[in-house]
């Protein structure tokens, strides 16, 4: 069993960690939906954004994991 690490993740990479049975594009859409409907999560991610839009920073990954649980 592997332990999920808080580190930078590409958006498709993190989505596939949560939804490995889906295609990367479909997994990303689903993760974006979860982020959008979780109260306050999109705002927290926006506040923590520091790099390229295709990359979740460690702070953003931590916020996602705190809201949705580990993949």
GROMACS elastic network, one bead per residue, 0.5 to 0.9 nm:
[ bonds ]
;  ai    aj funct       b0    kb
    4    70     6  0.68234   500
    4    71     6  0.73657   500
    6     9     6  0.86171   500
    6    57     6  0.89583   500
    6    58     6  0.56880   500
    6    59     6  0.81995   500
    6    61     6  0.63292   500
    6    62     6  0.63390   500
    6    65     6  0.87174   500
    7    56     6  0.84469   500
    7    57     6  0.68912   500
    7    59     6  0.83076   500
    7    61     6  0.71205   500
    7    62     6  0.85354   500
    8    55     6  0.67286   500
    8    56     6  0.55482   500
    8    59     6  0.84614   500
    8    60     6  0.84113   500
    8    61     6  0.71993   500
    9    12     6  0.81110   500
    9    13     6  0.60809   500
    9    14     6  0.57576   500
    9    54     6  0.86735   500
    9    55     6  0.57554   500
    9    56     6  0.52101   500
    9    57     6  0.68185   500
    9    58     6  0.77295   500
    9    61     6  0.75194   500
   10    13     6  0.50245   500
   10    14     6  0.62269   500
   10    15     6  0.85390   500
   10    54     6  0.58268   500
   10    56     6  0.60361   500
   10    57     6  0.88042   500
   11    14     6  0.53830   500
   11    15     6  0.61696   500
   11    16     6  0.86395   500
   11    28     6  0.68102   500
   11    53     6  0.84996   500
   11    54     6  0.55781   500
   11    55     6  0.56532   500
   11    56     6  0.62770   500
   12    15     6  0.50176   500
   12    16     6  0.60552   500
   12    17     6  0.85848   500
   12    24     6  0.55548   500
   12    25     6  0.70002   500
   12    27     6  0.72909   500
   12    28     6  0.56054   500
   12    54     6  0.82438   500
   12    55     6  0.89266   500
   13    16     6  0.52118   500
   13    17     6  0.63285   500
   13    18     6  0.89563   500
   13    24     6  0.76188   500
   13    28     6  0.85919   500
   14    18     6  0.65673   500
   14    19     6  0.86615   500
   14    27     6  0.88964   500
   14    28     6  0.80920   500
   14    31     6  0.85897   500
   14    56     6  0.82271   500
   14    61     6  0.83842   500
   14    71     6  0.83936   500
   15    18     6  0.52477   500
   15    19     6  0.60136   500
   15    20     6  0.78337   500
   15    24     6  0.69832   500
   15    25     6  0.86046   500
   15    26     6  0.87079   500
   15    27     6  0.51785   500
   15    29     6  0.83138   500
   15    30     6  0.78427   500
   15    31     6  0.57885   500
   15    32     6  0.85290   500
   15    71     6  0.88331   500
   16    21     6  0.77616   500
   16    22     6  0.71962   500
   16    23     6  0.76824   500
   16    24     6  0.59289   500
   16    25     6  0.89685   500
   16    27     6  0.58625   500
   16    28     6  0.73896   500
   16    71     6  0.89449   500
   17    20     6  0.57336   500
   17    27     6  0.89003   500
   17    71     6  0.56885   500
   18    27     6  0.77209   500
   18    31     6  0.77569   500
   18    70     6  0.78813   500
   19    22     6  0.57732   500
   19    23     6  0.84385   500
   19    24     6  0.84976   500
   19    26     6  0.88578   500
   19    27     6  0.56220   500
   19    28     6  0.85973   500
   19    30     6  0.83511   500
   19    31     6  0.82479   500
   19    71     6  0.79085   500
   20    23     6  0.76462   500
   20    24     6  0.81793   500
   20    27     6  0.76256   500
   21    27     6  0.83203   500
   22    25     6  0.79898   500
   22    26     6  0.59978   500
   22    27     6  0.54229   500
   23    26     6  0.52600   500
   23    27     6  0.59402   500
   23    28     6  0.84642   500
   24    27     6  0.50849   500
   24    28     6  0.60506   500
   24    29     6  0.86642   500
   25    28     6  0.51399   500
   25    29     6  0.63222   500
   25    30     6  0.87356   500
   26    29     6  0.51097   500
   26    30     6  0.62201   500
   26    31     6  0.86408   500
   27    30     6  0.51103   500
   27    31     6  0.61242   500
   27    32     6  0.85314   500
   28    31     6  0.51131   500
   28    32     6  0.60582   500
   28    33     6  0.85228   500
   29    32     6  0.50986   500
   29    33     6  0.61823   500
   29    34     6  0.87597   500
   30    34     6  0.63066   500
   30    35     6  0.86656   500
   31    34     6  0.50457   500
   31    35     6  0.61729   500
   31    36     6  0.85620   500
   32    35     6  0.50161   500
   32    36     6  0.60747   500
   32    37     6  0.87175   500
   32    42     6  0.89522   500
   33    36     6  0.50323   500
   33    37     6  0.62712   500
   33    38     6  0.85998   500
   34    37     6  0.53534   500
   34    38     6  0.60633   500
   34    68     6  0.82067   500
   35    38     6  0.53668   500
   35    39     6  0.82776   500
   35    40     6  0.86436   500
   35    41     6  0.58838   500
   35    42     6  0.58408   500
   35    45     6  0.89249   500
   35    64     6  0.76577   500
   35    67     6  0.86718   500
   35    68     6  0.85361   500
   36    39     6  0.76959   500
   36    40     6  0.83502   500
   36    41     6  0.70812   500
   36    42     6  0.58582   500
   37    40     6  0.84475   500
   37    41     6  0.80862   500
   37    42     6  0.84436   500
   38    41     6  0.56510   500
   38    42     6  0.76868   500
   38    67     6  0.74694   500
   38    68     6  0.83981   500
   39    42     6  0.78646   500
   39    43     6  0.88292   500
   40    43     6  0.53846   500
   40    44     6  0.62836   500
   40    45     6  0.87967   500
   41    44     6  0.50328   500
   41    45     6  0.61830   500
   41    46     6  0.85714   500
   41    63     6  0.73524   500
   41    64     6  0.72919   500
   41    67     6  0.72717   500
   42    45     6  0.51324   500
   42    46     6  0.61511   500
   42    47     6  0.86582   500
   43    46     6  0.50093   500
   43    47     6  0.61725   500
   43    48     6  0.86665   500
   44    47     6  0.51145   500
   44    48     6  0.62836   500
   44    49     6  0.87294   500
   44    60     6  0.77413   500
   44    63     6  0.71538   500
   45    48     6  0.50799   500
   45    49     6  0.60755   500
   45    56     6  0.85562   500
   45    59     6  0.82011   500
   45    60     6  0.53972   500
   45    61     6  0.85732   500
   45    63     6  0.70603   500
   45    64     6  0.79836   500
   46    49     6  0.52924   500
   46    50     6  0.88891   500
   46    60     6  0.84691   500
   47    50     6  0.85541   500
   47    60     6  0.88441   500
   48    57     6  0.76746   500
   48    59     6  0.62580   500
   48    60     6  0.58688   500
   48    63     6  0.88304   500
   49    52     6  0.82215   500
   49    53     6  0.78764   500
   49    55     6  0.88117   500
   49    56     6  0.74310   500
   49    57     6  0.68062   500
   49    59     6  0.81885   500
   49    60     6  0.69157   500
   50    53     6  0.85939   500
   50    56     6  0.86132   500
   50    57     6  0.68983   500
   51    54     6  0.82769   500
   51    55     6  0.66335   500
   51    56     6  0.77766   500
   51    57     6  0.70113   500
   52    55     6  0.55377   500
   52    56     6  0.81877   500
   53    56     6  0.75611   500
   56    59     6  0.78931   500
   56    60     6  0.55808   500
   56    61     6  0.60575   500
   57    60     6  0.50883   500
   57    61     6  0.62026   500
   57    62     6  0.85889   500
   58    61     6  0.50023   500
   58    62     6  0.60765   500
   58    63     6  0.86365   500
   59    62     6  0.50880   500
   59    63     6  0.63155   500
   59    64     6  0.87504   500
   60    63     6  0.50968   500
   60    64     6  0.62694   500
   60    65     6  0.86597   500
   61    64     6  0.50682   500
   61    65     6  0.61138   500
   61    66     6  0.84952   500
   62    65     6  0.51154   500
   62    66     6  0.60170   500
   62    67     6  0.85758   500
   63    66     6  0.50824   500
   63    67     6  0.62338   500
   63    68     6  0.85757   500
   64    67     6  0.51571   500
   64    68     6  0.58486   500
   64    69     6  0.74182   500
   64    70     6  0.85023   500
   65    68     6  0.51776   500
   65    70     6  0.52495   500
   65    71     6  0.77399   500
   66    69     6  0.56930   500
   66    70     6  0.79224   500
   68    71     6  0.81670   500
